[in-house]
Amino acid sequence: MKLSDTLKIPLKDSLVIKAIDSLKKKSKDSIAKPKEFLESIIIHTADSLIRQDLKNKKVLLYKNAHINYNNIDLTAGFIEIDNNTNIITAKGIKDSIGNYSQRPVFKQGSEESTQDTIKFNFKTEKAKIWGLRTEQQGIIIRGEVSKKHNDSVVFIKNIKLTTSEKEHPDYYIGIKRAKFIQNKKLVAGSSQLVIADVPTPIVMPFAYVPLTKGRTSGVLMPTWGENNRQGYFLQNGGYYFVVNDNFDLALLGDIYTNGSWGMRAESGYAKRYRFSGNFNFKYENLINSLKGFDDYSKSTNYNIRWSHSQDTKASPNSRFSASVNLGSSKFFRQSLNEYNTNSFLNNNLSSSVSYYKKFVGTPLNMSLSVTHSQNTNTEEIAMTLPSLQVNMDRIYPFTGKNGAKTNALQKTGLNYSLKADNRIKTTDAFFFKKEMFQNAQSGIQHTASLNTNMKALKFFTLSPSANYKEVWYFDRLNKTYDEVNNKIVTDTVSGFNAFREYSGAVSLSTTFYGMFKFKKGNIEAIRHVVRPSVSYSYRPDFSNYDEIVQKSADPTDFLEYSPFQNGIYGSPGRGISNSLNFALDNNLEAKVRKKDSTETEAKKIILLNNLNFSASYNIAADSLKWSPVGVNAGTKLFKDQLSLNVRATLDPYAIDANGRKINTFNINNGGSLFRLTNAGVTMNYSLSSKKDDKGKKTAAEKTAEENNSDGVFGEDLNVTNQQTDNKASDKNKVKETKLYQSAIPWTLKLAYSLNYTNANREQEISSNSIMFQGDIELTPKWNVGFNSGYDIKNKGFTYTQLRFSRDLDSWKLNFNWVPFGERQTYYFFIGVKSSMLSDLKYDKRQVPDRRLF
């Protein structure tokens, strides 16, 4: 036992431990290699001269010299590589006329700088730079002498901080010494603003400029001004928060010396390939005048806006969208910090939040929405909270094999839809309060239709259809006669109630063409397209749903009423509807080709876009069976620059001395065939000094032009620190500065409207106005804009706005002026274009002096 122990223990301890220790120590000492002098190969090229001085261990490169070492790339006119000191010296060269060119361009990773001369130690990566010029997040940094401590920290002396790209900048912030950390910040001592090489009295004891990539949180500087009723004020000051890459928030506030105040929250959010949107909330507590004065008043107003859109790639079978604009009816008229011109001139606010879902594999789809409509004049609000709609796409239950539809039966299509609404009507006073839900009404409506079409007499299309409607309500009206008070008492009784209707219709239509050819002239032919149609519709009498109630003390005096008359979908049709409807549509086109033209096809020109007539004849009526004839005509002239639309209503019946329509044709009463009861003319004319390139317009611009909302009613006066701006930046647009001579670019848009009323022989022009908007580029950098209008009937100018703008290269100047009217105001702004130095500005705003009412 003792022999075993003495042999075993020493063997285990000495061999195992010594083997491990010796191997580890040998591995570290013997295998470790000395660090290489150069971590990478220096690659160098030059156009003119490559000289290697082996004695002094130097390499000289001349003209378009280029060095690449590790992640460093250097180009210059002259480069010297000194292997003794590990220093690379690079500088520019002078050309034949003495200009300094081919300045050194130093690149390390994603960073790039230009300088006059640089000395770089490729071992320690330290450098000394003369005449540095680099750009960080839109800010150009120019330094007289710089020392590069490492790949991210640079110490700079005599700095010029600017956004002007000129060799002699329009302005700069002069700093004596600063520490610059790439893509992070610039920390400096005293700084002074210099404009056009003239020092200003604006001096800061220290400076801190964030240079981080992307958006950063920070303070939003306010604008200042004064008005006669609220005194001096500060507006739009606050703080901007960058919560994350997908969400930001700006909190802004206003304060007035008379105690008025306001607050605003603006937020934008976006998720790539998913959704995007923005949200704005505005609240103002306004005090007019001072306590004790007769004109003292107080008001609180708010406005909520929300816009949300879903990317089409997110979900092809469902989508969620929102467009919300609600708040106090008087917000846009009373607000001291709201300059949305279209909202001010419009008397309606509307909102919609909806979700759509298509059920794959079925013909069904669903839409769930909440809508809001608000009249700012009457302060009445109508809401659907919520509205559900289920639709079934048209199906063909009688199709043949393989879906063939060759006859009328196989072409028969079936449609179905369900609509369920909960509607609320309220006013501003009860909005968002429990009272608004007390008179809510709800209901469900089912509709189904069958329709088909077939050829008749070879050239006609016959289209019969049948319709069915069923309405469900959850309350009804019940009227009883109160013998004591001798009046009818109306009660609302809860419970399920329903009514049903059905109808049928058939239409006959065709299209024929007339061609007038010309043998001489530029016009080859004129084509006349005529689309006549006649339809017949029938609906039985559904007055069987009506009820009767005693009307007075006379037991034989009864009142017939519908228990569904207050329903949101109406009540059952009373009386037979049996009518014929007539329509005639016309269109004129011409084919034009110049004699000397080489085009193979003639050009089509629309002479008359539409000339439509419509009327109906009520077979079931006992008098006044013919409806008035509606006439609509429209065309475009002068290469589509002038859009002209005319409408008129022609009544075949005469009126008596009291202005009431009688069952006598006007022509039989000594008049003409028709009476012109009302008419209207609208014209829109666009002029420009140059051709309008419509192909380059965005969808939003085309929609705005079609809706006549592209500035003819005035532009918005946006605040300078507004965070949500839908307009594209014009930073990259370069204008060529040259003498315009006699060619000054300009645009002019005119809109004219005339309405005539003669329903009761009043022969009155109810409205007659012209509106105009234009822009003139006096020089490539001076722009003057205007919009106004004149009410010819009431003899007065409408909302008028004048705009002046000046492009000052790295600065911009704007002056907007509303010279008269309820929104009389002005706004002056001059400041730096770059968002990085957006607080370097001066702006002054006059708030409209509005009385609260």
C-alpha positions in Angstrom: 0.0 0.0 0.0 2.8 2.4 0.9 4.6 1.6 -2.4 1.5 2.3 -4.4 0.9 5.6 -2.7 4.4 7.0 -3.1 4.6 6.1 -6.8 1.2 7.2 -7.8 1.1 10.7 -6.2 4.4 12.1 -7.5 3.7 10.7 -11.0 0.3 12.5 -11.1 1.4 15.9 -9.7 4.8 16.3 -11.4 3.9 15.2 -14.9 0.5 16.7 -15.4 1.2 20.1 -13.9 4.6 20.6 -15.4 3.3 19.6 -18.9 0.5 22.1 -18.9 2.6 25.0 -17.5 5.5 24.5 -19.9 3.3 24.2 -23.0 1.4 27.3 -22.2 4.5 29.4 -21.5 6.2 28.2 -24.6 3.2 28.9 -26.8 3.0 32.5 -25.7 6.7 33.3 -25.8 7.9 31.4 -28.9 4.9 31.6 -31.2 4.0 35.3 -30.7 5.2 37.3 -33.7 6.3 41.0 -33.7 3.8 43.5 -34.9 4.2 44.4 -38.6 5.4 47.9 -39.5 2.6 48.4 -41.9 -0.8 46.8 -41.4 -1.6 47.0 -45.1 0.2 47.6 -48.5 0.4 51.2 -49.7 -0.8 51.4 -53.3 0.2 54.5 -55.1 -0.2 55.9 -58.6 0.4 59.2 -60.4 -0.1 60.6 -63.9 3.2 62.6 -64.4 5.9 61.4 -62.1 6.7 58.6 -59.7 10.1 59.0 -58.1 11.6 56.7 -55.5 14.5 58.0 -53.4 16.0 54.9 -52.0 18.7 56.7 -50.1 16.3 58.9 -48.1 13.5 56.3 -48.2 11.0 58.6 -49.9 8.5 58.3 -52.7 7.4 61.4 -54.7 4.1 61.4 -56.7 3.2 64.2 -59.0 0.0 65.2 -60.8 -3.2 63.3 -59.9 -1.3 61.4 -57.3 -3.3 58.7 -55.5 -2.6 56.6 -52.4 -4.7 53.8 -50.9 -3.7 52.4 -47.6 -6.0 50.2 -45.4 -9.3 52.2 -45.2 -7.6 55.5 -46.2 -7.8 57.0 -49.7 -5.9 60.2 -50.6 -5.7 62.1 -53.8 -3.8 65.3 -54.5 -1.6 67.1 -57.0 1.6 66.2 -55.1 2.2 63.5 -52.5 5.4 62.7 -50.6 5.8 59.4 -48.7 8.6 59.5 -46.0 9.3 56.1 -44.7 11.7 57.5 -42.1 9.1 59.5 -40.3 6.0 57.5 -41.4 4.5 60.8 -42.7 2.6 61.3 -45.9 2.6 65.0 -47.1 0.0 66.0 -49.7 -0.7 69.4 -51.3 -2.1 70.9 -54.4 -0.3 72.3 -57.4 -0.4 75.5 -59.4 -1.4 75.4 -63.0 0.1 77.5 -65.8 -1.9 80.6 -64.8 -1.2 80.3 -61.1 -4.4 78.8 -59.9 -4.1 76.4 -57.0 -5.7 73.1 -58.1 -5.8 69.4 -57.3 -6.2 70.1 -53.6 -5.8 67.0 -51.4 -9.0 65.0 -50.8 -8.7 62.7 -47.8 -11.2 59.8 -47.3 -11.3 57.5 -44.3 -14.2 55.2 -44.2 -17.3 57.2 -45.0 -15.8 60.5 -44.0 -14.3 62.9 -46.6 -12.6 66.3 -46.4 -10.8 68.7 -48.7 -7.9 70.8 -47.6 -5.0 72.9 -48.9 -2.2 70.8 -47.3 -2.2 67.7 -45.1 0.5 65.8 -43.2 -0.6 62.3 -42.2 1.2 59.8 -40.0 0.1 56.4 -41.4 1.3 54.6 -38.3 -0.3 56.7 -35.6 -3.1 58.0 -38.0 -2.6 61.5 -36.6 -2.6 64.4 -39.0 -2.1 68.2 -39.3 -4.3 69.9 -41.9 -4.1 73.4 -43.4 -7.3 74.9 -45.1 -9.7 72.1 -44.0 -13.1 71.9 -45.7 -15.5 69.1 -44.7 -19.3 68.7 -44.6 -21.2 67.1 -41.7 -25.0 66.7 -42.0 -25.4 69.7 -44.3 -23.0 72.0 -42.3 -19.8 73.0 -44.0 -16.8 73.3 -41.6 -13.8 75.4 -42.8 -10.7 75.5 -40.6 -7.4 77.4 -40.9 -5.3 74.8 -39.0 -6.5 71.4 -37.8 -5.0 68.6 -35.8 -6.4 65.2 -36.3 -6.0 63.3 -33.0 -7.5 60.0 -34.2 -10.1 58.8 -36.7 -13.0 60.7 -35.1 -11.6 63.7 -33.1 -10.2 66.8 -34.7 -9.0 70.0 -33.0 -9.6 73.1 -35.3 -8.4 76.7 -35.1 -10.1 79.7 -36.7 -13.2 77.9 -37.9 -15.9 79.1 -40.3 -19.2 77.2 -39.8 -21.7 77.7 -42.6 -24.2 76.1 -45.0 -23.1 78.2 -48.0 -21.3 76.3 -50.6 -19.6 79.3 -52.1 -15.8 79.8 -51.8 -16.5 83.0 -50.1 -19.6 82.1 -48.0 -22.6 84.4 -47.7 -22.4 84.0 -44.0 -20.5 82.0 -41.4 -20.2 81.6 -37.6 -16.7 82.4 -36.7 -15.1 80.3 -34.0 -11.5 80.6 -32.7 -11.0 77.1 -31.4 -13.2 74.0 -31.4 -13.2 70.3 -30.8 -14.9 68.4 -33.6 -16.1 64.8 -33.1 -17.3 63.3 -36.4 -21.0 62.5 -36.7 -21.5 63.5 -33.1 -20.9 67.1 -32.1 -18.8 70.3 -32.3 -17.9 72.0 -29.1 -16.4 75.5 -29.3 -15.6 78.6 -27.3 -16.7 82.1 -28.2 -18.5 82.4 -31.6 -19.7 85.4 -33.7 -22.1 85.6 -36.6 -20.5 87.1 -39.8 -22.7 88.1 -42.7 -21.1 89.1 -46.0 -17.8 89.4 -44.3 -19.2 91.9 -41.9 -19.1 90.9 -38.2 -22.4 91.3 -36.4 -22.9 92.1 -32.7 -24.4 88.6 -32.2 -21.7 86.9 -30.1 -22.1 83.7 -28.1 -19.7 82.8 -25.2 -19.7 79.1 -26.3 -21.3 76.9 -28.9 -22.5 73.4 -29.1 -23.6 72.0 -32.5 -25.0 68.5 -32.7 -23.9 66.6 -35.8 -25.6 63.3 -35.3 -27.0 61.6 -38.3 -30.8 61.6 -38.8 -33.2 63.5 -36.6 -32.3 64.8 -33.1 -34.4 66.2 -30.2 -34.0 69.9 -29.5 -35.6 73.2 -28.6 -37.8 75.0 -31.1 -37.4 78.7 -31.0 -40.6 80.8 -30.9 -41.6 83.7 -33.1 -42.7 87.0 -31.6 -45.1 89.8 -32.4 -48.0 91.9 -31.0 -51.6 92.8 -31.8 -54.1 95.3 -30.5 -56.2 93.0 -28.4 -53.8 90.3 -26.9 -50.7 92.5 -26.6 -47.2 91.1 -27.1 -46.8 87.3 -27.7 -44.5 84.4 -28.3 -45.8 81.7 -30.7 -44.6 78.3 -31.8 -42.0 77.8 -29.2 -41.4 74.3 -27.6 -39.4 71.1 -27.8 -39.1 68.5 -30.5 -38.7 64.9 -29.4 -37.3 62.0 -31.5 -38.8 59.1 -29.7 -37.4 56.5 -32.1 -36.9 56.0 -35.8 -40.6 55.5 -36.4 -42.1 58.2 -34.2 -41.5 61.9 -33.3 -43.4 64.5 -31.3 -43.3 68.3 -31.2 -44.9 70.1 -28.2 -45.4 73.8 -29.0 -47.0 76.7 -27.0 -48.2 80.3 -27.4 -48.4 82.9 -24.7 -49.8 86.5 -24.8 -49.4 89.3 -22.3 -53.2 89.6 -21.7 -53.3 86.1 -20.4 -54.3 84.2 -23.5 -52.4 81.0 -24.3 -52.4 78.1 -26.7 -50.8 74.7 -27.0 -50.2 72.4 -29.9 -48.9 68.8 -30.3 -47.7 67.5 -33.7 -46.6 64.0 -34.3 -45.6 61.9 -37.2 -45.1 58.2 -37.5 -44.1 55.7 -40.1 -43.4 52.0 -40.4 -41.7 51.0 -43.6 -43.9 48.9 -45.9 -46.6 49.0 -43.2 -48.2 52.4 -42.6 -47.6 56.1 -42.1 -49.5 59.1 -40.7 -49.5 62.2 -38.6 -51.5 63.6 -35.7 -52.1 67.3 -34.7 -53.9 68.6 -31.7 -54.4 72.4 -31.2 -56.0 74.1 -28.2 -56.4 77.8 -27.5 -57.7 79.7 -24.5 -58.3 83.2 -25.9 -59.1 86.4 -23.9 -60.3 89.4 -25.8 -59.5 92.9 -24.3 -59.4 93.4 -20.5 -61.8 92.7 -17.7 -64.1 95.6 -17.0 -64.3 96.7 -20.6 -67.5 96.2 -22.7 -65.7 94.2 -25.3 -64.2 91.7 -22.9 -64.9 88.1 -23.8 -63.3 84.7 -23.4 -63.3 81.6 -25.6 -61.7 78.2 -25.8 -61.3 76.4 -29.2 -59.6 73.2 -30.3 -59.0 71.3 -33.5 -57.9 67.6 -34.0 -56.4 66.3 -37.2 -55.3 62.8 -37.9 -54.2 61.2 -41.2 -53.3 57.6 -41.5 -52.6 55.5 -44.6 -51.6 51.9 -45.0 -49.0 50.7 -47.5 -50.6 48.5 -50.2 -47.9 45.9 -49.6 -48.8 45.5 -45.9 -52.0 43.5 -46.5 -53.6 43.2 -49.9 -57.0 42.0 -48.5 -57.5 44.5 -45.8 -56.7 48.2 -45.1 -57.1 50.8 -42.4 -57.2 54.5 -43.2 -58.1 57.7 -41.3 -58.7 61.3 -42.3 -59.9 63.3 -39.3 -60.6 67.0 -39.1 -62.9 68.0 -36.2 -63.0 70.6 -33.5 -64.7 73.8 -32.5 -66.7 75.4 -35.3 -65.1 78.8 -34.7 -61.6 77.6 -34.5 -60.4 78.7 -37.9 -62.2 82.0 -37.6 -61.0 82.9 -34.1 -57.6 81.2 -33.9 -54.6 83.5 -33.5 -52.1 80.9 -34.8 -53.9 79.1 -37.6 -53.4 80.1 -41.2 -54.9 77.3 -43.2 -56.6 79.4 -45.9 -58.8 76.6 -47.4 -60.1 75.6 -43.9 -61.0 79.2 -43.2 -62.9 79.7 -46.4 -64.6 76.3 -46.2 -67.6 76.0 -43.9 -67.5 72.2 -43.5 -65.3 69.9 -41.4 -65.4 66.2 -42.2 -63.8 63.0 -40.9 -63.6 59.3 -41.7 -61.9 56.4 -40.1 -62.5 53.1 -41.9 -61.4 49.5 -42.0 -61.9 47.3 -45.1 -61.7 43.6 -45.3 -62.1 41.3 -48.3 -62.9 37.7 -47.5 -60.7 35.6 -49.8 -62.5 32.8 -51.6 -65.9 34.4 -51.3 -67.6 37.3 -53.1 -68.0 39.2 -49.8 -66.2 42.2 -48.4 -66.8 44.3 -45.3 -66.2 48.0 -44.4 -66.5 49.4 -40.9 -66.2 53.1 -40.5 -66.8 56.1 -38.3 -67.7 59.4 -40.1 -68.2 62.9 -39.0 -69.6 66.0 -40.8 -69.7 69.4 -39.2 -71.2 72.7 -40.5 -69.1 75.5 -39.0 -71.8 78.1 -39.8 -74.8 76.4 -38.1 -72.5 74.4 -35.6 -74.5 71.3 -36.4 -72.7 67.9 -36.3 -73.8 64.7 -37.9 -71.9 61.4 -37.1 -72.2 57.7 -37.9 -70.8 55.9 -34.9 -70.3 53.3 -36.4 -71.3 52.3 -39.9 -71.1 48.7 -41.1 -71.4 47.8 -44.7 -71.2 44.2 -46.2 -71.2 43.9 -49.9 -71.4 40.9 -52.2 -69.7 41.2 -55.6 -71.9 40.4 -58.5 -72.4 36.7 -59.0 -74.0 34.9 -62.0 -76.1 32.1 -60.7 -77.3 31.0 -64.1 -74.0 30.8 -66.0 -73.4 27.9 -68.4 -70.5 25.5 -68.3 -67.1 27.0 -67.8 -68.7 30.3 -66.8 -70.1 31.0 -70.3 -72.6 33.9 -70.5 -74.1 33.8 -74.0 -77.8 34.6 -73.4 -79.8 37.0 -71.1 -80.4 34.4 -68.4 -76.8 33.5 -68.2 -75.9 37.2 -68.0 -78.2 37.7 -65.0 -76.2 39.1 -62.1 -77.2 39.2 -58.4 -75.9 41.9 -56.1 -76.5 42.1 -52.3 -75.5 44.7 -49.7 -76.1 45.2 -46.0 -75.8 48.5 -44.3 -76.1 49.2 -40.6 -75.7 52.7 -39.1 -75.9 54.3 -35.8 -76.4 58.0 -36.5 -76.0 61.0 -34.1 -77.0 64.6 -34.6 -75.8 67.1 -32.2 -74.2 70.6 -31.9 -71.0 72.1 -30.7 -72.4 72.6 -27.2 -73.0 68.9 -26.7 -70.1 67.4 -28.7 -68.3 64.7 -26.8 -70.8 64.9 -24.0 -73.4 62.3 -22.9 -76.2 64.4 -24.3 -75.1 63.7 -27.8 -76.0 60.0 -27.5 -79.6 60.6 -26.2 -81.2 61.0 -29.6 -79.1 58.5 -31.5 -80.9 56.6 -34.3 -80.0 53.2 -35.7 -81.1 50.8 -38.4 -80.2 48.1 -40.8 -80.9 48.1 -44.5 -80.7 45.1 -46.9 -80.7 45.6 -50.7 -80.6 43.0 -53.4 -80.9 43.4 -57.2 -81.1 41.3 -60.3 -80.1 42.7 -63.7 -79.2 41.5 -67.1 -78.8 42.8 -70.7 -79.6 41.6 -74.1 -79.5 42.8 -77.7 -82.8 44.1 -79.1 -83.5 44.9 -82.8 -79.8 44.3 -83.5 -78.7 47.9 -82.5 -80.2 48.4 -79.1 -79.3 47.2 -75.7 -82.2 46.2 -73.4 -81.4 46.1 -69.7 -84.1 44.9 -67.3 -83.6 44.9 -63.5 -85.5 44.1 -60.3 -84.7 45.6 -56.8 -85.6 44.5 -53.3 -85.1 46.5 -50.1 -85.8 45.6 -46.5 -85.3 48.0 -43.6 -85.0 47.1 -39.9 -85.6 49.7 -37.2 -85.4 49.3 -33.4 -88.1 51.9 -32.6 -91.1 53.4 -34.2 -93.4 56.4 -33.8 -96.8 55.9 -32.1 -99.3 58.8 -32.3 -102.5 59.0 -30.1 -105.1 61.6 -29.7 -105.4 63.4 -26.3 -109.0 64.2 -25.9 -108.4 66.4 -22.8 -105.9 68.7 -24.5 -107.3 68.2 -28.0 -104.0 67.4 -29.6 -101.9 64.5 -31.0 -99.3 63.0 -28.7 -96.3 61.4 -30.3 -94.3 58.7 -28.5 -91.2 56.6 -29.5 -91.8 52.9 -28.8 -88.8 50.6 -28.7 -88.9 47.2 -30.4 -88.1 45.5 -33.7 -89.9 46.9 -36.7 -89.4 46.3 -40.4 -90.8 47.2 -43.8 -90.1 45.9 -47.3 -90.1 47.4 -50.8 -89.5 46.1 -54.3 -89.4 47.8 -57.7 -88.6 47.0 -61.3 -87.0 48.9 -64.2 -86.0 48.4 -67.8 -83.9 50.6 -70.0 -83.3 50.7 -73.8 -80.1 52.4 -75.1 -78.0 52.6 -78.2 -75.1 54.6 -79.7 -74.8 55.9 -83.2 -72.3 58.0 -85.0 -72.3 60.6 -87.6 -69.2 61.4 -89.7 -68.8 64.6 -91.7 -65.7 64.4 -94.0 -63.9 67.4 -95.6 -61.9 67.3 -98.7 -60.2 70.7 -98.2 -58.5 72.4 -95.3 -56.8 71.1 -92.2 -59.9 69.4 -90.8 -60.3 65.9 -92.2 -63.5 65.0 -90.5 -66.0 65.8 -87.6 -67.5 62.9 -85.7 -70.8 63.2 -83.8 -71.5 60.6 -81.1 -75.1 60.3 -79.9 -76.2 58.1 -77.0 -79.9 58.2 -76.5 -81.6 56.1 -73.7 -85.1 55.6 -72.4 -86.0 53.8 -69.2 -89.1 52.8 -67.4 -89.4 52.2 -63.7 -92.3 51.0 -61.5 -92.7 50.8 -57.8 -96.1 49.8 -56.1 -97.8 51.7 -53.4 -96.6 50.7 -49.9 -98.9 53.0 -47.9 -100.2 49.8 -46.3 -97.5 50.4 -43.6 -99.1 53.7 -42.7 -101.3 54.2 -39.6 -104.1 56.6 -38.8 -104.9 58.6 -35.8 -107.8 60.9 -34.9 -106.8 64.4 -35.6 -109.4 66.5 -33.8 -112.6 66.2 -31.7 -114.4 65.2 -34.9 -114.2 61.4 -34.9 -114.2 61.3 -38.7 -111.1 63.6 -38.9 -108.1 61.4 -39.3 -104.4 61.9 -39.9 -102.5 59.3 -41.9 -98.8 58.9 -40.9 -95.9 56.5 -41.2 -94.4 55.0 -38.0 -91.1 55.0 -39.8 -91.0 58.7 -40.9 -88.1 59.6 -38.6 -86.0 56.5 -39.6 -82.5 57.0 -40.9 -83.3 55.2 -44.2 -86.7 56.9 -44.7 -90.2 55.4 -44.7 -92.0 53.1 -47.2 -92.9 54.8 -50.5 -96.4 56.3 -50.5 -98.2 56.2 -53.8 -97.4 54.4 -57.0 -94.2 55.4 -58.8 -94.7 54.8 -62.5 -92.4 56.9 -64.7 -90.4 57.2 -68.0 -87.0 58.7 -68.0 -85.3 60.1 -71.1 -81.6 61.0 -71.7 -79.7 62.2 -74.7 -75.9 62.6 -74.6 -73.8 64.2 -77.4 -70.1 64.4 -78.1 -68.3 66.2 -81.0 -64.7 65.4 -82.1 -62.6 66.6 -85.0 -59.7 65.0 -86.8 -57.1 67.7 -87.7 -53.8 67.3 -89.7 -51.7 70.1 -91.1 -51.0 70.0 -94.8 -47.2 70.0 -94.3 -47.3 67.4 -91.4 -45.5 64.1 -91.7 -47.6 62.5 -89.0 -49.3 59.2 -90.1 -52.4 59.7 -87.9 -54.6 62.8 -87.6 -54.8 64.6 -84.3 -58.1 64.3 -82.3 -59.6 67.5 -81.0 -62.6 67.6 -78.7 -65.0 70.3 -80.0 -67.8 69.5 -77.5 -67.0 67.3 -74.6 -70.6 66.8 -73.6 -74.1 68.2 -74.4 -76.6 66.2 -72.3 -80.4 66.5 -72.0 -82.5 64.7 -69.4 -86.2 64.6 -68.4 -88.8 62.3 -67.0 -92.6 61.7 -67.3 -94.6 60.5 -64.3 -97.4 58.3 -65.6 -99.0 57.9 -62.1 -99.2 61.7 -61.4 -102.5 63.4 -61.9 -100.9 66.7 -62.9 -97.5 68.2 -63.7 -96.4 64.9 -65.2 -93.4 66.3 -67.0 -90.3 67.1 -65.0 -88.0 70.1 -65.9 -85.5 69.4 -68.7 -81.9 69.5 -67.4 -79.2 70.7 -69.8 -75.5 70.3 -69.3 -72.7 71.3 -71.7 -68.9 71.4 -71.4 -65.9 71.9 -73.6 -62.2 72.8 -73.5 -60.7 75.5 -75.8 -57.3 77.0 -76.6 -55.4 73.7 -76.2 -57.3 72.8 -73.1 -56.4 76.0 -71.4 -60.0 77.2 -71.1 -62.5 74.9 -69.5 -66.1 76.0 -70.0 -69.2 74.4 -68.4 -72.8 75.5 -68.8 -75.9 74.2 -67.1 -79.6 75.1 -67.3 -83.0 74.0 -66.1 -86.0 74.3 -68.5 -89.5 74.0 -67.1 -92.4 73.3 -69.5 -95.1 74.5 -67.1 -96.3 78.0 -66.5 -96.7 79.7 -63.2 -99.6 81.8 -61.9 -99.5 85.4 -60.5 -98.3 84.1 -57.1 -95.4 82.3 -58.6 -96.9 78.8 -58.2 -96.5 76.2 -60.9 -99.8 75.3 -62.7 -100.8 72.3 -64.8 -100.6 74.3 -68.0 -97.8 74.3 -70.5 -95.9 77.5 -70.8 -96.4 77.7 -74.5 -100.2 77.4 -74.1 -100.1 80.2 -71.6 -98.7 82.7 -74.1 -95.0 82.0 -73.4 -92.2 80.1 -75.0 -91.8 76.3 -75.1 -89.8 76.3 -71.9 -89.2 78.6 -68.9 -85.6 79.1 -68.0 -85.8 78.7 -64.2 -82.0 78.7 -63.4 -78.7 78.6 -65.2 -75.0 78.7 -64.5 -71.7 79.3 -66.2 -68.3 78.3 -64.9 -65.0 79.0 -66.7 -61.4 78.2 -65.7 -58.6 79.7 -67.7 -54.9 78.9 -67.2 -52.2 81.0 -68.9 -48.5 80.7 -68.7 -45.4 82.1 -70.4 -44.2 78.6 -71.1 -45.8 75.3 -71.9 -47.2 73.4 -69.0 -45.6 70.0 -68.7 -48.6 68.0 -67.5 -46.7 64.7 -67.7 -44.4 65.7 -64.8 -47.2 66.6 -62.4 -47.8 64.5 -59.4 -51.2 62.9 -58.7 -51.8 65.3 -55.9 -51.0 68.3 -58.1 -53.4 67.1 -60.8 -56.2 66.5 -58.2 -55.6 70.0 -56.8 -55.9 71.5 -60.2 -59.1 69.6 -61.1 -60.6 70.8 -57.8 -59.5 74.4 -58.4 -57.7 74.3 -55.1 -54.1 74.9 -56.2 -53.8 78.4 -54.7 -56.5 80.3 -56.4 -58.1 80.8 -53.0 -54.8 81.6 -51.3 -51.8 79.9 -49.9 -51.3 78.7 -46.3 -49.0 80.7 -44.0 -47.1 77.9 -42.4 -44.9 78.5 -39.3 -41.2 78.1 -39.9 -40.6 75.4 -37.3 -43.6 73.2 -38.4 -42.4 69.6 -38.1 -44.9 68.0 -40.6 -44.3 69.4 -44.1 -45.7 67.6 -47.1 -44.0 69.8 -49.6 -40.9 68.4 -51.2 -37.6 70.2 -50.5 -36.3 72.4 -53.2 -32.7 72.3 -52.0 -31.5 70.3 -55.0 -33.2 72.6 -57.5 -30.7 74.7 -59.3 -31.8 77.8 -61.1 -29.6 79.3 -63.8 -28.9 82.9 -63.1 -29.1 84.9 -66.3 -30.7 88.0 -67.6 -34.4 87.4 -68.4 -34.4 90.4 -70.9 -38.0 90.5 -72.2 -38.8 86.9 -71.3 -40.1 86.9 -67.7 -41.7 83.6 -66.5 -45.3 84.0 -65.3 -48.5 82.1 -64.7 -52.1 83.3 -64.4 -55.2 81.3 -63.4 -58.7 82.7 -63.7 -62.0 81.2 -62.4 -65.3 82.8 -63.3 -68.8 81.8 -62.0 -72.2 83.1 -62.8 -75.6 81.8 -61.5 -79.0 83.0 -62.7 -82.3 82.3 -61.0 -85.8 82.8 -62.5 -88.0 80.3 -60.7 -90.7 82.9 -59.8 -90.0 85.5 -62.5 -87.4 87.2 -60.3 -84.8 87.2 -63.1 -82.0 87.6 -60.7 -78.3 87.0 -60.9 -77.8 85.2 -57.6 -73.9 85.2 -57.8 -71.4 86.7 -60.2 -67.7 86.6 -59.3 -64.2 86.2 -60.7 -61.1 84.8 -58.9 -57.6 85.1 -60.1 -54.2 83.8 -59.0 -50.7 84.2 -60.5 -47.0 84.2 -60.0 -44.3 86.3 -61.7 -40.6 85.5 -61.6 -39.1 89.0 -61.8 -35.6 87.4 -61.8 -34.5 83.8 -61.3 -34.4 84.4 -57.6 -37.2 87.0 -57.1 -40.8 85.7 -57.2 -44.0 87.6 -56.6 -47.4 85.9 -56.2 -50.9 87.0 -55.7 -54.5 85.7 -55.4 -57.7 87.6 -55.1 -61.2 87.9 -56.6 -64.0 90.3 -57.2 -67.6 89.8 -56.3 -69.3 91.6 -59.3 -72.8 91.3 -57.8 -71.9 92.7 -54.3 -69.1 94.9 -55.6 -66.3 94.0 -53.4 -63.0 92.2 -53.3 -62.8 88.7 -51.9 -59.9 87.2 -49.9 -56.7 88.7 -51.1 -53.1 87.7 -50.5 -49.8 89.0 -51.8 -46.6 86.9 -51.6 -43.0 87.9 -52.1 -40.0 85.6 -52.0 -36.3 86.0 -52.6 -33.8 83.1 -52.9 -30.7 84.3 -51.1 -28.7 81.2 -52.0 -28.0 79.8 -48.5 -30.8 82.1 -47.1 -34.4 82.7 -48.0 -36.7 85.6 -47.6 -40.5 85.4 -47.5 -43.1 88.1 -47.0 -46.8 87.2 -47.1 -49.4 89.9 -46.7 -53.2 89.9 -46.5 -53.9 93.6 -46.8 -57.6 93.8 -45.8 -60.5 91.7 -44.6 -61.1 89.6 -41.5 -57.8 87.8 -41.8 -55.7 91.0 -42.3 -52.2 90.0 -41.4 -48.6 89.9 -42.6 -45.7 87.5 -42.0 -42.1 88.3 -42.6 -39.3 85.7 -42.5 -35.6 85.7 -43.3 -33.5 82.7 -42.3 -31.1 80.0 -43.3 -32.4 77.3 -45.6 -30.6 74.4 -43.9 -32.6 72.6 -41.2 -29.4 72.2 -39.1 -29.3 76.0 -38.6 -33.0 76.7 -38.9 -33.0 78.7 -35.6 -30.7 81.3 -37.3 -33.6 83.4 -38.5 -35.7 86.5 -38.0 -39.4 86.4 -38.4 -42.2 88.8 -37.5 -46.0 88.0 -37.6 -49.0 90.3 -37.2 -51.9 88.3 -35.7 -55.3 89.3 -37.1 -57.2 91.5 -34.7 -60.4 89.4 -34.4 -63.3 89.9 -32.1 -64.6 86.8 -30.4 -68.3 86.3 -31.2 
